[in-house]
Amino acid sequence: MFCEADRLFSEMVERGLEPNEVTYPILIHSLSKRGMMEDELHMFDGMREKGVKVTVYPYNSLINGCYKHDDLDRAMGFLDEMAEIGVTLNVASYCPVPWNSIERWMRRVAKWT
């Protein structure tokens, strides 16, 4: 987990600047692009533990990372979680997931309403 984004993130924390709903998703996306799923999940958990508002953007990176690691069940779990907590999905939320899986997920969500 040692790239320029990670170094800058660590430096920011060392200087007393609090990560927020902008900086966390950027780093999570960076980890996703490098295929670092476990680090991505760890960063996301840290974001939630610190009470930082979770938006669609880190979720989209997580969903994409799950799909890249052939973990469709976890990706669908994140879609479920987003629906449960009221995070509005966007087109990028659906892009990496095969359509037949989205159809199954939509049927599950329809049962909640």
N, C-alpha and C positions, 0 to 999 in steps of 0.2 A: 504494500500500500504506500509506496514511496514515489510519488510523481509530484509535479509542480503544484497541482491542486491540493494534494495532501499536505505538502509543506506549507503552503499559504494558509490552509485551514488551521494547522497546528500553530503557526505563528500568530494568527488572529486570536486564538484562544489564549496563548501565552501573554499577549498584550492586553488581555482583559476584555476583548470584544466578544460579545455573546453571539453564537451562531443563531440564525433565524430562519424564517420560512422561505427565504431566498437562498441563503448559503448552503443549508442542508441539502435541498434538492439538487443543487449544482454538483455537490460532491457525490451524492448518491448516483446521479447520472454518469459522472466520471467513472465511478466504480463499475457501473453496469456496462459501460462501453468497453471496459477492460476485462469483462467476464469474471469479476470478483464478487460473486453472489453472497458469500458468507460475510464479507466486509460490508457489502451493501446492506444486508439485513441488520448487521450490528449497528451501522450508522443510523438506519431508520429507527431501530429500537431506542438509540440514544436520543434521537430527535423527539420521540414520543415521551421518553422519561423526563426530558427537560421541559415538557409542556409546550413545545413549539407547535404552532398550528400546522396540522397536516393537510396538504392540499392534493389535488389530482396529480401534480407533477412528480413527486417522489413515488407515488403509487405506480404511475406509468412506467417509470424506470424499473421498479421491482417486477412488474408484470412482464416487461420485455426481457429482463434478466432471467426470470423463471422460464420463459419460453425458450430462450437460448440454451438453457440447461436441461431442456426436455422435462420440465417440472410443471406440466399443465395443471395438475391438481392445486398446486400452491398458487399459480397465477389466478385460477378461478376463485380460490380462497380470498385473494386480495380484492377481486371484483366484488365478492360477497361482503367483505369488510367495508369497502367503500360505500356500498348501498346501505349497509346497516348504520353507519355513522353519518350518512348524509353528504358524502363527498360526491359532487357532480362529476360524472364520467364525461370524457370528451372522445373525439375520434381516435386519438392516440391510445386510449385505454383499450380499445378493441382491436387495433391493427395487428398486433403480433399473435393474437389468439385465433385459431381456426374457427371458421364460421359455425360449424356444427356444435362446437363447444359453447359459443356465444348463445346459440339458440337454447341449449340446455340451461344455461345460466339465466336467461331471460324468463324461462318457465319457472325456475326456482324463485326469482325475484317477484314474479307475478303472484305467487302463492303468499308472499308476505303482505301484499296490499289488499 
